[in-house]
Amino acid sequence: LTPLRVELGTLPRLRRLELGSTWTNTNVSGSLPRLRAVITVNDASCLGAVRLAQLTFLDVHDSSDLRPFFPPAPAPIFDSLTCLCVAGCRSLTDETLATICMMRSLRQLDLSRCVSVTPAGFGPLKRLASTLEQLVVSTAGAGGCYAPLKLLASLERLRCLTTDVGDHDAPNLDLLRSLPLLASLSVAFHSSVAAIVITALGSLSGADGSSLRKVQLHATTDDAPPPDIDASFSQFCASHRQLRWLELNHMGAALNDACLACLGDTLIELRC
């Protein structure tokens, strides 16, 4: 098919551009000096003459080919990008992620459902340790591998983290206590290790307290939690009395009067 050309040069004030799946055979052209955000499920060719280097926000979730966006090169083509979403991109390989991690301007990164990345492939994330503030790396639930918790714990500027944890790594969630700025944490795990997960997260509160304000706990099956879940969760709530937002997926039975009493002065939203 002959590509449909769309001239956007008459929109010099355009700052945000969203291209849906129906634009797969479209070439956007025109000088867009103020464009800062692009959302598309297509590859980079559809953007034509748009200068990618000027973008601060790029969402290419479920894109079938990331290579035009992130070609192997000594330096990435993005100079100002602070927020990147590549969720569901099966074409995201270890090599592509290594290229992405060369962008020291990144503050937010979504790697959810990127099932082609290997455990070793997450290693380059260390390059972003001094800048990355928000990370979504929940891949195992989609058939990928788990991101190493030791690596995640080295990203010292993280404020928001979404991840999943394997049964063998559940006790190591306490490594996240090395993240002093962590305010929002979402963890998915199998119901059989719920007590282990909650016990480990309870230890995140040190002598100076915890910065956590929002916690989401997602048990991945409807199986009944282990019988020792009540004691673990009570201790967790006692250790995190500053929580303002709490979500429990398939874990509502863990709530009891003691938990609610611990959170009564601060909790403003509860989802079960």
Disulfide bonds with the S-S distance in Angstrom:
none
